[in-house]
Amino acid sequence: MQIIRHDPGKVLSGAVEANGFVFVAGQVADDLAQDIAGQTKQVLARIDALLSKAGIDKSKILWANVWVSDIRNREAMNAAWMAWADPKNLPARATVEAKLADPRMLVEIACVAAK
């Protein structure tokens, strides 16, 4: 089985292709001064870029896990998600409240896509 790692770093790879799947690591925004809608847009753009490196797009996402620092921000995150998502190919998804690595982080998203 061939394994391809995209954007490898010291701790993790941004995405890993294996056995017909693309596993995208949890992505966070670069500009943490943004509100949750802005951070979500940045995160989704990062996911788009990683999927593109694997030769696919968001229509191939099977599963997404969304962590928000405050569940009360879920609706604003969902608005950004729905503006980005392919309505004909929505993935299964979970959204949970969690304490993220930096208190300025408002959202983190990881996903699995079919190759």
Phi and psi in degrees as a GROMACS rama.xvg file:
@    title "Ramachandran Plot"
@    xaxis  label "Phi"
@    yaxis  label "Psi"
@TYPE xy
-86.1482  136.869  GLN-2
-121.576  128.231  ILE-3
-119.437  127.528  ILE-4
-109.25  126.646  ARG-5
-104.738  137.272  HIS-6
52.1653  53.6849  ASP-7
-66.6215  142.101  PRO-8
-126.659  -164.822  GLY-9
-71.6383  -29.586  LYS-10
-111.86  -33.557  VAL-11
-157.239  168.965  LEU-12
-100.55  147.077  SER-13
-63.329  -37.0826  GLY-14
-154.141  151.249  ALA-15
-133.392  129.17  VAL-16
-99.0547  131.22  GLU-17
-161.927  136.943  ALA-18
52.8792  37.6425  ASN-19
84.8252  8.20611  GLY-20
-125.19  156.649  PHE-21
-122.76  119.857  VAL-22
-103.066  114.73  PHE-23
-100.166  122.327  VAL-24
-64.5899  160.868  ALA-25
-54.4239  126.384  GLY-26
-110.603  139.645  GLN-27
-126.62  164.374  VAL-28
-72.3815  154.528  ALA-29
-83.8988  -39.145  ASP-30
-97.44  95.4443  ASP-31
-81.1776  1.54595  LEU-32
-81.6177  -12.9922  ALA-33
-71.2506  156.89  GLN-34
-75.782  -179.661  ASP-35
-63.0451  -35.9655  ILE-36
-63.4211  -44.9759  ALA-37
-64.5846  -42.7603  GLY-38
-64.868  -40.645  GLN-39
-61.7316  -42.9543  THR-40
-59.6288  -41.9897  LYS-41
-64.0267  -44.0198  GLN-42
-61.6242  -44.5731  VAL-43
-65.5991  -34.4565  LEU-44
-65.5031  -38.0101  ALA-45
-64.9254  -40.9474  ARG-46
-64.1686  -43.9482  ILE-47
-54.3985  -45.7334  ASP-48
-64.0362  -42.0439  ALA-49
-68.0063  -41.4912  LEU-50
-63.0574  -38.3225  LEU-51
-61.5304  -39.4518  SER-52
-60.7933  -29.2412  LYS-53
-88.2861  -1.28632  ALA-54
82.3486  21.2948  GLY-55
-133.034  179.931  ILE-56
-134.854  -178.221  ASP-57
-60.2909  -20.4675  LYS-58
-65.7563  -15.4001  SER-59
-94.3887  -2.16617  LYS-60
-67.8805  128.694  ILE-61
-97.4888  -37.9111  LEU-62
-144.993  138.544  TRP-63
-133.965  142.518  ALA-64
-118.565  124.128  ASN-65
-114.959  127.805  VAL-66
-111.721  129.091  TRP-67
-119.234  143.395  VAL-68
-72.1521  -22.7055  SER-69
-143.351  114.961  ASP-70
-60.2831  -21.1722  ILE-71
-66.5573  -15.4056  ARG-72
-90.1939  4.65405  ASN-73
-59.185  -41.1267  ARG-74
-64.9427  -41.1874  GLU-75
-65.9043  -38.7479  ALA-76
-64.224  -44.4005  MET-77
-60.9388  -36.5054  ASN-78
-62.2941  -44.0823  ALA-79
-66.4576  -40.6113  ALA-80
-59.7761  -48.61  TRP-81
-69.033  -29.745  MET-82
-67.4449  -26.9631  ALA-83
-94.0429  -38.7896  TRP-84
-64.7705  151.649  ALA-85
-85.4348  107.741  ASP-86
-61.8752  -19.0255  PRO-87
-87.6602  -9.91196  LYS-88
-137.164  50.9873  ASN-89
-71.7409  134.937  LEU-90
-80.9856  166.2  PRO-91
-67.4521  148.738  ALA-92
-155.213  147.287  ARG-93
-122.562  143.944  ALA-94
-129.361  123.77  THR-95
-134.314  151.988  VAL-96
-82.8089  136.047  GLU-97
-152.913  152.553  ALA-98
-79.4662  117.659  LYS-99
-90.7157  169.962  LEU-100
-61.4455  -30.0017  ALA-101
-128.562  131.038  ASP-102
-60.272  -17.6471  PRO-103
-81.1116  -16.2854  ARG-104
-73.9245  128.975  MET-105
-108.915  -19.3386  LEU-106
-153.435  145.234  VAL-107
-139.313  138.105  GLU-108
-133.459  132.679  ILE-109
-122.601  155.774  ALA-110
-154.414  165.917  CYS-111
-126.396  133.497  VAL-112
-127.779  157.027  ALA-113
-84.8134  141.16  ALA-114
